[in-house]
Amino acid sequence: MESSSILDSLGVEIIGVMAPVSICMFLVVLLTYSLSVTSDTQIRTAANLIYIENPSDSATVKLEGSLENAIVFVVLVAAVTFVLVLLFYYNFTNFLKHYMRFSAFFVLGTMGGAIFLSIIQHFSIPVDSITCSILLFNFTILGTLSVFSEGMPIVLRQCYMVVMGIVVAAWFTKLPEWTTWFILVALALYDLVAVLAPGGPLKLLVELASTRDEELPAMVYEARPTVSSHRGRNGGGGSSLRVLVGGGGGGGGGVSDSGSVELQAVGNHNANLDYNAVAVMDIDSGDGNGNRDGVVRSPLTGNARERHFASPLSSEHSAVNRESVAEEEMSPLVELMGWGDNREEARDLEESDNIDRGIKLGLGDFIFYSVLVGRAAMYDLMTVYACYLAIISGLGCTLILLSVYNKALPALPISIMLGVVFYFLTRLLMEPFVVGMTTNLMMF
Amino acid sequence: MTVAAGIGYALLALGPSLSLFVSVISRKPFLILTLLSSTLVWLVSLIVLSGLWRPFLPLKANVWWPYALLVLSSVCFQEGLRFLFWKLYMRLEDVLDSFADRISRPRLFLTDKMQISLAGGLGHGVAHAVFFCLSLLTPAFGPATFYVDRCSKVPFFLISAIIALAFVTIHTFSMVIAFEGYAKGNKVDQVIVPVIHLSAGMLTLVNFASEGCVIGVPLLYLVASLTLLHCGKMVWQRLLESRNQSGPALR
């Protein structure tokens, strides 16, 4: 470990989140690219209840209609989220879990099935209906089982999360153009409010879950690497996981229903830890007795840490029984922003500790990032690249903010805003420029 | 032509960078992040430039000097941006070093620094290839191909992929040269990078003449290989120096 440079391990977490998002976006782009010819039919979903866009409509009609669509969709999403919060508040957790399983089954079975069918048709894959339905059934059941079960390998869960994101996103890309843009922007704004505003449904949900130490019944991608691959990649560099987005630590799990999203770092604390320790304002965390870092950190960054509950999710997974010290190191990027401090002994401590923690990203993030990129793919490849870069950098910014603020953050706003801005900049400014240059074979 | 042709063009432009990515960059997450951010920087620079030039577009197809002006302004802007990128990297390096001290790990090795600059350069190069070549490849996946009048022997996609490959090489390795030049305060290296970039950009103006690509592209490749050679020589010297200085510290 001494001989390896810090570059080897820096930023594993960020890549752990970015890689699946990239895969999801890439596959959605591939899907929309290869299937766009065959599937021109309009779909009727909650996202265009009011107004069905017609390409021949005038711009004002489109504007009003898609605005109405977006508002209705966001209101629906908010209502569903509030219902979720209510159900969770009155301890209908099992019902929620079963509902999530059912919806996973439904999504994979019907939407996924439709997509598979169109793939089979488009590439004329020779497969008979019985085989196909058995395969689809197996695939769906495995996906359903993987949603909330502890026994499944984490890789499988991650794969199915990505698959579900792809399926739903591919479905959403069939929405008409204006409606898509308005819904994306509206959702980004909604996400901002729902996670950050006091009384926002997602914020309530997270706080509820963290006070109860329960896992949230929601579709969440856990970027927690499997222990083996983690080891393999870092060659035993234990603390690598959160070197860059070191924050994490406290807080509950990321929550989302399919329309709402958030992002946060999660500490995988041993369930045996004494949760009452939260109350102890023990600044000197060098003893490593499991103080939550929400408490530990509060003197450092000061602001409003007190109301942020630090008790972690215990049900995160039971497989890992590793004690984790609720201490984290400030990431270099955070220090770049001037939040640095000196806590030498803590650092030494955590060097010896192998802490396993991951970042959770709601399924909704996957979906709407991919929807944006898929929509961009219908215009040109150039917009796809620009949007991809914008979204990924927005995600990076969010992750950095996450390590600064150390609480649940909405992952949509920055990325979606950057993505939309870059899309239109690329389309309006860059494309004529680049096409004009390259068709004359000028480059620089 | 077909999907195969499209993939072939894409690999022609980006194949070497892909292998660089897989063999060097993808091993270290931080390098991936560097690559992504440098790609973003390049994209932003392109958007700003296109915003500046948008009122004057489309340029007249038969006058060459506006294009020369365009290339000149773009190169100047991007070289300025490279300097800013370097400043940012300096801060980052300080932070990383102090961070390494604190968790009692060794500081950045020379090879690490070079890899960071390589990742930064590759980001620029990849962005160039993506936006100037790959993003126009969409029609290449279809059943037809496209020729431009001024270079009627070779399909447009092929020639743009070939040019893009040269530029990927130039961008990638000139970043390494520039970072070394800045770090050592070596004036020659600092100056040579904008010169390379500018001359490469100006050489594409040769394509403006009818059938000029027959001359322009080989000249471009000459510049690219000179860049590669210079970079290789410089890195080799630096590695030898540091080995002589500090013995086994180098991996």
Interface residues (C-beta under 8 A of the other chain):
Chain A: M1 E2 S3 S4 S5 I6 L7 D8 S9 L10 G11 V12 I14 I15 M18 S239 L244 E329 P332 L333 E335 L336 N342 E344 R347 D348 E351 D380 L381 M382 V384 Y385 A386 L389 A390 I392 S393 G396 F422 L425 T426 L429 M430 P432 F433 V434 V435 G436 M437 T438 T439 N440 L441 M442 M443 F444
Chain B: R27 K28 P29 F30 L31 I32 L33 L36 S37 T39 L40 L43 L46 I47 L49 S50 G51 W53 R54 L57 P58 L59 A61 Y67 L70 V71 S74 V75 Q78 R91 L92 V95 L96 S98 F99 A100 R102 I103 S104 R105 P106 R107 L108 F109 D112 Q115 I116 H128 V130 F131 F132 C133 L134 S135 L136 L137 T138 V148 R150 C151 F156 I159 S160 I163 A164 F167 H197 A200 G201 T204 L205 N207 F208 C213 G216 R251
